[in-house]
Each structure stands twice: as C-alpha cells, then as structure tokens.
Amino acid sequence: MSSVPYGSFRYPGIEGVVSARYTRSLGIQPGVATVTIAPLQPDDKPIARYGDMEWSYGRIRHVMKDCAVDDISQSTSGPTLWTVYILDGRWKWQMGEISGEYNYKREGSGDIEFRSRKNCRELAKLLVEAMGYTDAKMYDIDLMPDNRYTHVKWDVDIPAVKLQELCNKLGFKIAYQFDGSLSIVEPGVGEALPDNGTLVSPQYSVDAVPQPRSYIFTAAPTQWEVDIPLRPVGMDIDNMVRSIQNLSYRVYPKDLMVKGYEWTATQPQSIVIPSENSTGRKYTKEQHEHVKSLAKSTLFRWYKVDLEKFASAKWSEANGFDGLPGLKNDEERKVGDNTGKDKDEDAETEFSLVNLEQILPLIPTLVRERETSLFDKKLETPEVIRAYVWGKYYKGSGGSVNTSHNVECLSLLSNPSSDPENNEALKYNRGFSVDETTGIVKLSDPAWINASSVRTKVKEVPDIVAFDSEEEKDEKIKILPAMLWIRCTINFRHKDSMRYWRHLVSRDGDRYSPAPPMFILRDDIEAGYYRKVPAGAGPQPKPDEEAQYKPTNNNTEDLTWDNIKHVEDVANYYLDQKEKEFAINTPATASYASFVDVRLDGAINQVSFSITAGRESTCVVSRNTEHDLEQLSYQEKVKVAEDAAWARELIRFQARQSRRKQRDKR
C-alpha cells in the first residue's frame, strides 16, 4: 500500500513547520499565510524579510514569488510556538503611483477631447503597467471593453486601487494567480469545481441575492440645442438690469433715438441722454455722467433671454421650448419621486418653463458638433462649435439683412435659408460674450435695426414707449433694437425641485422586491437633441454609420437629430453588468484531501491550502461564494479600499487648506 503524501510549505529561514494555512481570494488586498513554527534558535538562519513562498503536494507545486513577512508573534499559553504572517505578492500592489486625466470633455462641450481619449482596456493597461506588470504574458485584461470610454482623473494615486475602481464601474473583478499573474474576470463566469478523485465533501446551495425592484441607468443632464429669443435690456442707475422700456433714463417719443444717436456706418458716435429721468426728476451732474456711461455701455449692446417668448415657441418650428423632444418621456417621469412609480399628477406643470433658472447656466457650445464618431481614430480634434448670436440687425452700408429679411420670413420651416447654419449672413459677426448665469448676451458693438427698412411693418416695433397713434409711432422711430436669437445648448431643471432632467433607461429586477429601484449614474454620458434644417429640397445625405447623432427614427427627412441609440447602447451594457451582480447563482464549496491545481476566475472565488504536521493536507475551493469567514468578504475589501482612498483625499484637502491659510497669513 502506497503511503499518502503530505503537503509541505517552504519559505527562506522557516524550519520546523507545525501548521500552515493560506487563502487566496479575489481583489487587490494581499492574502495572508499563517504559519506556526517552533521557535528559532540563536544559531538558526533568520527568517527572510522577502522571499518566495512554496506550497507543494505530490506533483502539485506552487511557488509564489516576492512575498513578504508582515509579523511574527509568540504564543502566550501552552507550548512555545511562533506564528509567522506572510503576505502574498499583492503587498506590492498597495504601493506605486499613477497620474493623468483621460476622456475629459472639451471646455463647454459634451464631447471627449480627442488627445485624451483612451478606452477602458487602454486605461487598464496603463494601470497594470504602473503596478509593475511590464510583461504582457503576466496579465489578462481582454475582458475590458475597447469601445467604452469613462472619465478618469488620477493624481499620484495607487494604480491597484484605481484598477479596482475601474473594474467595479464596469462590473468586473481582479484575480491574482499563484504564479503572480493578474486577470480581469467576470463575476459568475468560470470553471466548475475540480474533481480530481480526492473530493471529500461538496456542499451546494442556492444564493438568492436580494434584488431591487428595477435597475435604472441615469445619464448626465439631457442637452438641447435651441434658439433663444433675446430682448433688449440695459443697466439702470441703481445697477439693476431692466428691459429697455423700463429704464429710468429712457428717452421720450420726441427725442426717440434721433438726437440720441448719430450714426456712422457701423455704430453710434455718441449717446445723448436727457438731463432728467422718465418721471421728470433732474439728475445731478454726477448722476447724469453715470447714466450716460451706463447707456453707452449697455443700450443696444445688452440683450437678455426672453423667457416668455422662448417658453411659447415650438420646437418643431423654431427650436423653441414647447415640445422639446425627450422631455415628457414616461421613463424620465419616473425619476420624480425616486421610487420608479409614475408621477402623473400635475402633469402639465411637471414640464413647464416658468423661471430663467430652469435653463441656466447656458452652455456656450452646440450639440451638433458631435455628429462625428467618438471612435474614429483617424479624426483630428473636431473644432468646437461655439454658441452664436443671429437674427436681424443693421450691418452698415450695403448690409442686406435689414432689407431682405423681415420677421415673417424667419420661420425655419417655411424658409430653410433663414436658418443661420444655411445662411451665414444671419450670424452676428462681431464679438460678444455670454453671462451664462444670468442669460445676458453682451455685444462688443451696438446692434440695431434701421426703422426705415421696416416702415410698413410698424407692428414689429417693440413697445419701447407709448405713442398717441400708429402714425406717430411710424414717424418718430428711426432705429429699433435688433431682433436677435442666441443658438446655444441648455439643460432643463424641474420648476420646484430644480433637479436636472436626465435620460433614463430602466430594466425590471425582482417585481416582488420591496426595495426601491437601483440607480446607475453615469455623468459622462448625456442624451442630446438638435434640429437640422435642410439646406434645400430633395433627398438629404445619410449620416455616417458610426456617427453618434442620427435623425430620429433614422429618417433623414426628420429635422430632429439625437444620440438616443448611442446612449441606450451604453446603458444596456452597464445594466447587463449590474444584473450579473444580482444574478441568482449556485454557490458551492468543496473540500479535498490533497492540493488541487485551480485558478481564480469569475466563479472560483477562494482557494485555501492547509497543512498540519503528521496529518493529511487539505484544500478548500469555493465557487460563487467565500468559505473563509475569518477574512473580509470581497465587498468589504472594496469598501475598505474606497474608505482608504477617501481618507487619502481628505488628507490632501486638509493639506491644501493649511497651505492656503499659510499664504493668507503672509
């Protein structure tokens, strides 16, 4: 009868092993081998601080390189024994550094800066190389998607911690193998429990993980490219911004913009303001100078969002708010009370625009710049399409805008050439700035209309002041405020809670679960809409197949373009990963009367070796569960790493605050 082999353990400087036990689990925290030995004698070779740990049983031999002794303790009762705690090679993962920022958005844009673009597999490669894995044979990151992009910002961070964060976001885990190699694995996917003839006691059960009622992918605030009408405003003597007809220094009909402005070809030479306000009260000399300065710097230069006109304008006709696509989507309405239940009461006001803050700050770029594919590596960085001002205004001698375009012909549907994308003459071609937080557009030069060009259109004249008759109105007015719009991008916020409107994609979970929905937030993915007015009649060119933005319903005659399919493709990927975390699986743990040669993967979560002198050695393997209750679970280890990262950020913040205070004192 052949003798039963016993397992053995070796480590430089360790002799007289009484027992040894080691558990290898998923994650970045090092596994700990607990080795009990007889005390070393003065003449014995000391235990090495670093070395290779070897576990063997018969023909099975595993050598784990670059391990480290963490602690040595001595028993206080019974026979004097030493316990040596040895960390596997992952102790090195708690060190190192990586810095960089990738997949960040261009300023004022929703598109990724081309030079910073790296897909998730490329990000993972940067991280594993920073962890010391320079040989591609020693790591397997093929499961990481090469068509997903997520924003990361690393600043002297630990590479392994950031790799775990990336894996958690994508629904993967990290496996450390006996040979020191690293693998990215998918939870629940892997080998079955091994059956090598030494299986002693398999144990199976059903792991019914508590689930939410539904999963809801939540994108960044939805963006709409719109044309917002502007109204003329000015700064009053009390430093309040008011409509031009409500300014205290407004002029009278007899002087209306005739004595007040003397024109050159492009702008007023001077502005003459009456020496008394609209109520007849005389200004002091200082007040008069101040009023003249205010008028010169703001009249016909400052135009503000006309909320009332914008709220009533139709999306289908003029890029207005009424009928914004995607706003009244049933799925989006579910986010109202965060329960996943429909919120139908007060349905009309749920989507109403009643105050300017609901669309501020204005986003000074356009959605349409993102028609190009995010994944075409041959593309140079697309030029950012900035917001612009357009409409009807005097361009100086020979300018045609005022004579060839009246208000009635500015309908984008009835006259496609009146869309500024198809008619450059409509764009304001001088400098301007946008106060994104107040909705005020500040022009570098005054913009106005020569009233003579609309002499027969007195109904178009804004009610700046009162007139006794239409005839007097027609006679007195020489110039008018420009008729302007700003084409920009907005988000929309609910009128009461001021929460941002976001595109949601939901998926059923456990319909009987009392738990609320689980929300998966991705603030770097946003839905976007814009209207594309054809430049002329006839068939329109089809968009690039790889383009992110396409006509709604894939109909090139549809004026609304969006990227909903792209957003929902991304959403379904993350919903798939989240479902796998909560999938019902069959956990199993098996004990073996020998060591077994098994790798960690998405299903094999833990492997333990145990040796006791003079007894048979054992091995325990767990599938879709963890058997070693003395160790933290995978979820607990992740939480510890997150807390450590948070504490590290807190220390950095406190250090910055301390330095700032020191500078302030100096």
matplotlib code that plots the C-alpha trace (Angstrom):
import matplotlib.pyplot as plt

x = [0.0, 1.5, 1.9, -0.3, 1.8, 1.7, 1.7, 4.7, 5.4, 8.7, 9.9, 13.5, 14.5, 11.4, 12.0, 10.0, 6.6, 3.8, 0.9, 0.4, -2.8, -3.3, -6.4, -6.3, -9.3, -10.3, -9.4, -6.3, -5.7, -2.9, -3.7, -2.1, -0.4, -0.4, 2.5, 3.1, 6.7, 9.0, 11.0, 14.2, 17.4, 20.3, 22.3, 19.4, 19.2, 16.9, 13.6, 13.9, 12.0, 11.2, 11.2, 9.3, 6.5, 6.2, 3.2, 3.5, 1.6, 2.9, 3.3, 1.5, 3.9, 3.0, 5.7, 4.5, 7.2, 8.0, 6.1, 6.9, 6.8, 4.2, 4.5, 5.8, 4.1, 4.8, 2.1, 1.4, 0.0, 0.9, 4.0, 6.1, 5.4, 5.9, 3.3, 4.6, 2.3, 3.4, 1.7, 1.4, 2.8, -0.2, 1.5, 3.4, 0.0, -0.6, 2.3, 3.2, 1.8, -0.1, -1.1, -3.1, -6.5, -8.3, -11.5, -12.2, -14.7, -13.6, -14.3, -18.0, -18.6, -20.1, -17.5, -14.3, -11.1, -9.5, -6.0, -7.2, -9.3, -8.5, -10.9, -11.3, -8.9, -6.2, -6.8, -6.5, -3.2, -1.8, -2.8, -1.4, 1.9, 2.1, 1.6, 4.8, 3.4, 5.6, 5.3, 2.1, 2.1, 1.6, -1.7, -5.0, -7.3, -9.1, -12.5, -12.2, -14.2, -12.3, -15.3, -16.3, -14.9, -15.0, -13.5, -10.7, -8.5, -5.5, -3.2, -0.4, -2.9, -2.3, -2.6, -4.2, -6.9, -7.8, -7.9, -10.3, -12.5, -12.5, -13.4, -16.2, -17.7, -17.7, -18.8, -15.5, -13.2, -9.5, -7.9, -4.4, -3.0, -0.4, 2.2, 1.8, -0.2, -3.2, -6.6, -9.7, -12.7, -16.4, -18.5, -20.2, -18.3, -15.6, -14.7, -16.6, -15.3, -12.4, -13.0, -9.6, -10.6, -9.8, -13.1, -14.4, -17.4, -19.1, -21.7, -24.2, -26.9, -28.9, -27.7, -30.8, -29.3, -31.9, -32.6, -34.1, -37.4, -35.8, -32.5, -32.4, -29.5, -29.3, -27.4, -26.0, -28.4, -30.0, -28.9, -30.9, -29.5, -32.0, -32.6, -33.5, -35.0, -33.3, -34.9, -33.0, -32.0, -29.8, -28.2, -30.1, -28.8, -29.4, -27.3, -30.3, -30.8, -34.1, -35.9, -35.1, -38.6, -38.4, -35.1, -35.4, -33.4, -35.5, -36.0, -39.2, -41.0, -40.0, -36.3, -36.5, -33.2, -33.0, -31.0, -29.8, -27.8, -25.8, -24.8, -21.7, -21.6, -21.4, -22.1, -23.3, -20.7, -22.4, -25.4, -27.3, -29.3, -31.9, -30.8, -33.9, -35.3, -38.6, -40.6, -39.1, -36.7, -33.4, -30.1, -27.2, -24.1, -22.5, -25.7, -26.0, -22.5, -23.1, -26.3, -24.6, -21.9, -24.4, -26.4, -23.2, -22.0, -25.4, -28.0, -28.3, -25.4, -27.1, -29.7, -31.3, -33.1, -36.8, -38.2, -41.8, -41.2, -38.9, -41.3, -44.1, -42.1, -42.4, -39.5, -41.0, -41.0, -38.3, -36.1, -38.3, -39.1, -42.6, -42.4, -38.7, -38.1, -37.4, -38.8, -42.1, -40.8, -42.6, -39.3, -37.9, -41.0, -40.3, -37.4, -39.7, -40.0, -37.1, -39.5, -39.9, -43.6, -45.3, -45.9, -48.9, -50.4, -49.8, -48.6, -48.8, -46.7, -44.3, -42.7, -43.4, -40.8, -41.6, -38.3, -35.0, -33.0, -34.5, -32.3, -29.3, -26.4, -26.4, -23.9, -21.8, -21.3, -23.7, -24.8, -24.4, -20.6, -20.8, -22.1, -18.6, -17.8, -16.2, -14.3, -12.7, -9.0, -8.2, -10.1, -8.2, -9.8, -13.1, -13.4, -15.7, -18.8, -19.4, -22.8, -23.5, -25.9, -28.0, -31.0, -31.9, -29.6, -28.0, -24.7, -23.7, -23.8, -24.7, -25.8, -28.6, -30.0, -32.4, -33.8, -34.1, -35.3, -38.4, -39.6, -42.2, -39.6, -37.6, -39.7, -37.1, -39.6, -41.1, -37.8, -34.8, -32.4, -33.3, -31.6, -28.2, -26.5, -27.5, -27.2, -24.0, -25.4, -27.8, -25.0, -23.8, -20.2, -18.8, -17.6, -19.9, -19.8, -22.5, -23.1, -24.1, -25.5, -27.9, -28.7, -27.4, -25.6, -23.2, -22.3, -19.0, -20.8, -24.3, -26.8, -29.9, -32.3, -32.9, -36.6, -36.8, -36.3, -39.5, -41.5, -44.6, -44.2, -44.9, -46.5, -43.0, -41.7, -41.2, -43.3, -40.4, -42.5, -46.1, -47.4, -50.6, -51.1, -49.6, -48.9, -46.8, -45.0, -44.2, -43.0, -40.9, -39.0, -35.7, -34.0, -35.1, -33.4, -32.1, -34.2, -31.8, -31.6, -28.8, -28.2, -26.7, -27.3, -29.4, -30.2, -33.7, -34.5, -37.8, -39.5, -39.9, -37.0, -34.6, -33.4, -31.8, -33.8, -31.9, -32.4, -33.3, -33.2, -34.8, -34.9, -37.0, -35.5, -37.5, -41.0, -41.9, -39.0, -40.0, -36.7, -36.7, -35.0, -31.2, -29.9, -26.7, -25.4, -23.1, -22.4, -20.2, -22.9, -25.6, -28.5, -28.6, -31.0, -30.9, -32.8, -31.1, -32.9, -32.2, -30.3, -32.6, -35.2, -34.6, -33.0, -30.8, -27.4, -27.4, -25.3, -22.1, -23.0, -20.5, -21.8, -23.2, -26.0, -28.6, -32.0, -34.8, -36.3, -33.4, -35.4, -33.2, -36.3, -36.9, -35.5, -34.7, -31.4, -30.4, -28.0, -30.5, -29.5, -25.9, -26.9, -29.2, -26.4, -24.1, -27.0, -27.7, -24.0, -24.0, -27.4, -26.1, -23.2, -25.4, -27.8, -24.9, -24.0, -27.5, -28.0, -29.2, -26.4, -25.5, -22.8, -20.7, -17.8, -15.7, -13.0, -10.2, -7.8, -5.0, -4.0, -5.8, -4.4, -7.1, -7.0, -9.2, -11.8, -15.2, -16.8, -13.9, -13.7, -11.5, -8.9, -7.4, -4.4, -4.0, -1.0, -0.7, 2.4, 1.8, -1.7, -3.2, -3.2, -6.5, -7.7, -11.0, -12.3, -15.4, -17.4, -19.7, -19.1, -16.4, -15.7, -13.1, -15.1, -12.0, -11.3, -13.1, -15.6, -14.9, -17.5, -15.9, -12.5, -13.7, -15.3, -12.0, -10.2, -12.8, -12.6, -8.8, -9.0, -11.5, -9.3, -6.3, -8.3, -9.4, -5.7, -4.9, -7.7, -6.7, -3.1, -4.3, -6.4, -3.5, -1.2, -3.9, -4.2, -0.4, -0.4, -3.2, -1.3, 1.7]
y = [0.0, 3.3, 5.9, 9.0, 12.1, 15.1, 18.7, 20.9, 24.6, 26.4, 29.9, 31.2, 30.9, 28.9, 25.4, 23.1, 23.9, 22.8, 24.1, 26.4, 27.9, 30.3, 31.6, 33.3, 35.4, 37.9, 41.5, 43.7, 43.1, 40.6, 37.1, 36.1, 32.8, 31.9, 29.7, 28.1, 27.0, 26.0, 29.0, 29.7, 29.1, 31.7, 29.8, 29.3, 31.3, 34.3, 34.4, 36.3, 39.6, 38.9, 35.7, 33.0, 31.0, 27.4, 25.1, 21.5, 18.3, 15.3, 16.5, 19.8, 22.6, 26.3, 28.9, 32.4, 35.0, 38.2, 37.5, 39.5, 38.7, 41.0, 40.0, 37.3, 36.6, 34.2, 32.1, 33.0, 29.7, 26.1, 25.1, 28.0, 28.5, 31.3, 32.4, 34.0, 36.0, 36.2, 38.4, 37.2, 39.3, 41.7, 43.6, 45.4, 46.5, 48.8, 51.0, 52.7, 55.8, 56.9, 60.4, 61.5, 62.6, 60.8, 61.1, 64.6, 66.8, 69.8, 73.1, 73.9, 70.7, 67.3, 65.6, 64.0, 65.8, 63.7, 63.7, 62.4, 59.6, 56.1, 53.2, 51.1, 48.5, 51.1, 52.6, 49.2, 48.6, 51.9, 50.8, 47.2, 48.5, 51.1, 48.1, 46.6, 44.3, 45.0, 41.5, 41.2, 37.4, 38.2, 39.9, 39.3, 42.3, 41.2, 41.4, 45.1, 46.8, 48.6, 50.6, 52.2, 55.5, 56.8, 59.9, 59.3, 61.7, 60.3, 62.4, 60.4, 57.6, 54.0, 52.1, 48.9, 51.0, 52.8, 49.5, 48.1, 51.3, 50.9, 47.2, 48.0, 50.5, 48.0, 45.0, 43.0, 41.7, 41.2, 37.8, 37.1, 33.8, 31.5, 32.5, 36.2, 36.9, 39.2, 38.5, 40.6, 38.3, 38.4, 37.5, 34.2, 33.1, 30.4, 26.8, 24.2, 22.8, 20.4, 16.7, 15.0, 12.0, 13.5, 15.3, 14.9, 17.0, 19.1, 21.5, 23.2, 25.8, 28.5, 32.1, 34.2, 37.7, 40.4, 42.5, 45.9, 46.2, 47.6, 49.0, 52.5, 53.8, 57.5, 59.6, 63.1, 66.0, 65.9, 68.6, 70.5, 72.9, 75.7, 79.2, 81.5, 84.9, 87.9, 91.2, 94.5, 95.4, 98.0, 98.7, 101.3, 103.9, 101.5, 98.8, 96.7, 95.2, 96.2, 96.0, 99.0, 100.4, 100.2, 102.1, 105.3, 107.2, 106.1, 108.9, 110.5, 110.0, 113.4, 112.5, 108.8, 107.7, 110.7, 113.1, 110.2, 108.6, 110.0, 107.1, 106.2, 103.2, 100.8, 102.3, 105.4, 108.2, 109.5, 108.9, 112.0, 111.2, 113.7, 115.5, 114.3, 110.8, 109.4, 111.0, 114.5, 114.4, 116.2, 114.4, 115.8, 116.2, 113.1, 111.1, 112.4, 111.3, 107.9, 107.5, 108.4, 105.9, 103.2, 104.0, 104.0, 100.6, 98.7, 100.2, 98.2, 96.1, 94.0, 91.5, 89.1, 85.7, 86.4, 83.6, 84.2, 84.0, 81.0, 79.1, 79.5, 78.9, 75.5, 73.1, 71.8, 75.3, 77.4, 75.4, 76.6, 75.1, 73.9, 70.2, 69.6, 66.0, 63.5, 65.8, 64.0, 60.5, 58.2, 56.6, 60.0, 60.9, 58.0, 59.8, 62.3, 60.6, 58.2, 55.2, 54.2, 54.8, 57.0, 60.6, 61.7, 64.3, 67.9, 66.5, 69.8, 71.9, 69.0, 70.1, 73.8, 76.6, 79.3, 80.8, 81.5, 79.5, 76.3, 76.6, 78.4, 78.3, 78.5, 76.1, 78.1, 75.3, 73.4, 69.8, 69.4, 69.4, 65.8, 64.3, 62.8, 59.4, 59.2, 56.2, 57.2, 57.3, 59.0, 62.2, 65.2, 67.0, 68.4, 72.2, 73.2, 74.9, 77.8, 79.3, 82.3, 85.2, 85.6, 87.4, 90.8, 93.7, 96.6, 95.7, 99.1, 100.5, 97.9, 95.4, 93.3, 91.6, 94.5, 94.9, 91.2, 89.6, 90.5, 88.9, 86.9, 85.1, 83.9, 80.7, 77.9, 75.5, 77.8, 79.2, 76.9, 79.5, 81.6, 79.1, 80.5, 77.2, 77.7, 81.5, 83.0, 86.5, 86.0, 85.4, 88.3, 88.8, 90.9, 90.0, 89.1, 87.4, 85.4, 85.7, 82.1, 82.6, 85.5, 84.8, 88.2, 88.5, 91.4, 92.6, 94.3, 96.9, 98.1, 96.2, 97.8, 98.0, 101.0, 101.6, 102.9, 99.4, 98.2, 101.4, 99.4, 96.9, 99.1, 96.1, 94.7, 97.7, 96.8, 98.8, 100.8, 103.9, 104.9, 106.6, 108.5, 106.9, 104.4, 107.3, 109.0, 105.7, 105.3, 108.9, 109.2, 105.9, 106.0, 102.9, 99.8, 97.2, 94.3, 91.1, 88.6, 85.0, 83.0, 79.5, 77.6, 74.5, 74.1, 71.7, 71.7, 71.6, 70.9, 74.1, 73.1, 70.8, 72.2, 68.7, 68.2, 66.3, 63.2, 60.3, 57.1, 53.5, 51.0, 47.3, 45.1, 43.5, 41.5, 42.7, 41.4, 43.2, 45.9, 47.7, 50.9, 51.0, 50.9, 53.9, 53.6, 57.1, 57.9, 61.6, 61.4, 60.1, 62.6, 62.5, 65.4, 66.8, 69.4, 70.4, 70.2, 72.2, 71.0, 73.5, 72.8, 70.4, 66.9, 63.8, 64.6, 62.8, 60.0, 60.3, 58.3, 54.8, 55.3, 58.8, 59.2, 61.6, 60.4, 61.6, 60.5, 57.2, 57.1, 59.2, 61.8, 64.0, 64.3, 67.6, 66.3, 64.6, 62.8, 60.3, 58.2, 54.9, 55.5, 56.4, 53.3, 51.0, 52.3, 52.0, 48.4, 47.5, 48.8, 47.3, 43.9, 44.2, 45.3, 42.4, 39.9, 41.2, 40.3, 37.1, 34.0, 31.5, 28.2, 28.6, 25.6, 24.8, 21.6, 20.1, 18.0, 15.5, 17.0, 20.2, 20.9, 23.0, 25.7, 29.3, 32.0, 33.3, 34.9, 31.8, 30.3, 33.0, 31.4, 28.7, 27.6, 25.3, 23.9, 21.8, 20.2, 18.2, 14.4, 14.8, 14.8, 18.2, 19.7, 22.2, 24.1, 25.7, 27.9, 28.7, 31.8, 32.2, 32.6, 30.0, 31.7, 33.8, 35.0, 37.2, 40.2, 39.5, 40.9, 43.6, 44.5, 44.7, 47.0, 49.2, 49.3, 50.4, 53.1, 54.4, 54.5, 56.4, 58.8, 59.3, 60.0, 62.6, 64.2, 64.4, 66.1, 68.6, 69.4, 69.9, 72.3, 74.2, 74.5, 75.8, 78.3, 79.6, 80.0, 82.0, 84.2, 85.0, 86.1]
z = [0.0, -1.1, 1.5, 1.5, 0.7, 2.9, 1.9, 2.6, 3.0, 2.4, 2.9, 3.4, 7.0, 8.2, 9.6, 11.8, 10.4, 12.8, 10.6, 7.7, 6.2, 3.3, 1.5, -1.9, -2.8, -5.5, -5.0, -4.6, -0.9, -0.2, 1.1, 4.4, 5.0, 8.8, 9.6, 13.0, 13.7, 16.5, 17.9, 16.1, 18.0, 18.1, 15.6, 13.2, 9.9, 10.3, 8.6, 5.3, 5.1, 1.5, -0.4, -2.4, -0.7, -1.9, -1.4, -2.7, -2.5, -4.6, -8.1, -7.5, -6.7, -6.5, -6.0, -5.1, -5.7, -3.9, -0.7, 2.5, 6.2, 7.8, 11.5, 13.9, 17.2, 20.1, 21.8, 25.5, 26.6, 26.0, 24.1, 23.0, 19.3, 16.9, 14.3, 11.2, 9.0, 5.3, 2.7, -0.9, -3.8, -3.7, -0.8, -3.6, -5.1, -2.2, -3.5, -6.7, -8.3, -11.4, -12.6, -15.6, -16.8, -19.7, -21.5, -20.2, -22.0, -24.0, -22.3, -22.7, -24.7, -24.3, -26.5, -25.3, -26.0, -28.8, -27.4, -24.0, -25.4, -24.1, -24.0, -20.9, -22.0, -22.6, -19.2, -17.6, -19.5, -18.1, -14.6, -14.7, -16.2, -13.3, -11.0, -12.3, -15.0, -18.0, -19.5, -21.3, -20.6, -16.9, -17.2, -19.0, -19.4, -22.6, -21.0, -20.5, -23.3, -26.0, -27.1, -23.8, -22.5, -19.0, -17.5, -15.0, -13.1, -11.3, -9.2, -7.5, -6.9, -6.2, -9.5, -8.0, -6.2, -9.4, -11.3, -8.8, -9.1, -12.9, -12.6, -10.2, -12.5, -15.4, -13.4, -13.3, -10.6, -10.2, -9.8, -8.5, -9.6, -7.9, -10.5, -9.7, -12.8, -12.9, -14.6, -15.1, -14.6, -15.0, -11.9, -12.2, -15.2, -14.8, -14.3, -12.3, -9.1, -9.9, -9.4, -9.1, -7.1, -3.7, -3.3, 0.2, 0.9, -1.7, -0.4, -2.7, -2.0, -3.8, -3.4, -3.8, -3.5, -2.5, -5.6, -6.3, -8.0, -11.0, -12.4, -13.8, -15.8, -15.3, -17.8, -17.4, -17.7, -21.2, -23.6, -26.2, -28.8, -29.0, -30.4, -27.6, -28.5, -26.8, -25.6, -25.3, -21.7, -20.0, -16.7, -14.7, -12.3, -9.3, -11.0, -11.8, -15.3, -16.8, -20.1, -22.3, -21.9, -18.1, -17.7, -15.6, -18.2, -21.2, -23.8, -24.9, -28.2, -29.4, -29.0, -29.5, -30.9, -33.2, -31.1, -29.0, -31.8, -34.7, -36.9, -38.7, -41.0, -38.1, -34.7, -32.8, -32.3, -29.2, -27.0, -25.7, -22.6, -21.2, -18.0, -16.2, -15.7, -17.1, -14.2, -14.8, -11.9, -12.7, -12.4, -10.5, -12.6, -11.2, -11.8, -15.3, -16.2, -14.6, -16.6, -19.8, -19.1, -18.4, -21.6, -23.7, -22.4, -22.3, -24.6, -27.7, -26.5, -23.8, -24.8, -22.4, -22.7, -23.4, -21.3, -22.2, -26.0, -25.7, -23.5, -26.0, -29.2, -30.7, -31.1, -34.4, -35.9, -34.3, -31.9, -29.0, -25.7, -26.4, -27.4, -26.5, -27.6, -24.8, -22.1, -21.5, -21.9, -19.5, -18.3, -17.4, -15.5, -13.1, -11.6, -10.0, -6.6, -6.9, -6.4, -10.0, -9.9, -12.4, -11.3, -13.3, -11.0, -12.1, -15.4, -17.3, -14.9, -14.4, -17.7, -17.7, -18.0, -15.6, -14.4, -16.1, -13.6, -15.0, -18.1, -16.6, -17.0, -20.8, -22.4, -24.8, -27.4, -29.8, -29.7, -33.4, -33.2, -32.0, -35.3, -35.9, -34.4, -31.0, -32.0, -35.3, -34.5, -37.8, -36.9, -35.7, -32.8, -34.2, -33.9, -31.1, -32.5, -30.2, -29.4, -31.7, -32.0, -35.1, -36.4, -37.9, -37.3, -39.2, -40.7, -42.0, -45.6, -48.1, -45.5, -46.9, -43.7, -42.9, -46.4, -47.5, -44.3, -42.3, -39.2, -41.0, -43.1, -40.1, -39.8, -40.0, -41.6, -44.2, -45.3, -44.7, -46.0, -42.9, -40.7, -39.7, -40.4, -44.1, -44.3, -42.8, -43.3, -40.4, -37.9, -35.7, -37.0, -34.2, -30.7, -27.9, -24.5, -22.7, -19.0, -18.6, -15.1, -15.9, -19.6, -20.7, -24.1, -24.1, -27.6, -28.3, -30.6, -30.5, -32.7, -34.1, -37.0, -39.2, -38.8, -42.4, -43.6, -41.8, -42.3, -43.4, -40.5, -37.5, -35.8, -35.5, -33.5, -29.8, -27.4, -26.1, -25.2, -25.5, -28.7, -29.3, -32.7, -35.1, -37.4, -34.7, -34.0, -37.6, -37.9, -34.8, -34.7, -36.6, -35.1, -33.3, -31.1, -33.1, -33.4, -32.1, -31.0, -29.4, -30.6, -27.6, -25.6, -22.4, -19.7, -18.2, -14.5, -12.8, -11.7, -8.0, -7.1, -9.7, -10.4, -13.8, -16.5, -17.5, -19.9, -18.1, -19.3, -16.9, -16.6, -14.4, -11.4, -8.8, -9.2, -5.8, -4.1, -1.6, -2.3, -4.4, -7.8, -8.0, -10.0, -12.0, -12.6, -15.5, -15.6, -18.6, -20.9, -21.9, -24.3, -26.8, -29.4, -32.1, -35.2, -38.6, -41.2, -44.7, -46.9, -49.8, -51.3, -52.4, -50.7, -47.8, -47.2, -44.8, -41.6, -41.2, -39.8, -37.0, -36.1, -32.6, -33.7, -36.3, -37.4, -35.0, -36.2, -38.7, -41.2, -42.9, -43.6, -39.8, -38.6, -35.1, -34.6, -31.4, -30.0, -28.0, -29.6, -28.6, -25.0, -24.8, -26.1, -23.3, -20.8, -21.7, -21.3, -17.7, -16.9, -18.1, -15.7, -12.8, -13.4, -13.2, -9.7, -8.5, -10.5, -8.7, -8.8, -7.2, -4.6, -3.8, -1.5, -1.8, 0.5, -0.9, 0.7, -1.3, -3.0, -6.3, -9.2, -9.7, -10.9, -9.6, -12.1, -12.1, -10.5, -8.4, -5.7, -3.0, -2.6, 0.7, 1.5, 5.0, 6.3, 9.7, 10.6, 10.6, 9.1, 5.7, 4.0, 2.7, 0.2, 0.1, -3.0, -3.2, -6.3, -6.3, -2.6, 0.0, 2.7, 4.8, 7.3, 9.1, 6.1, 4.9, 2.1, -1.4, -0.9, 2.5, 1.0, -1.7, 0.9, 2.9, -0.3, -1.0, 2.6, 2.4, -0.9, 0.6, 3.7, 1.4, -0.4, 2.9, 4.0, 0.6, 1.0, 4.6, 3.4, 0.7, 3.1, 5.5, 2.8, 1.7, 5.3, 5.5, 2.3, 3.5, 6.7, 4.6]

ax = plt.figure().add_subplot(projection="3d")
ax.plot(x, y, z, "-o")
ax.set_aspect("equal")
plt.show()
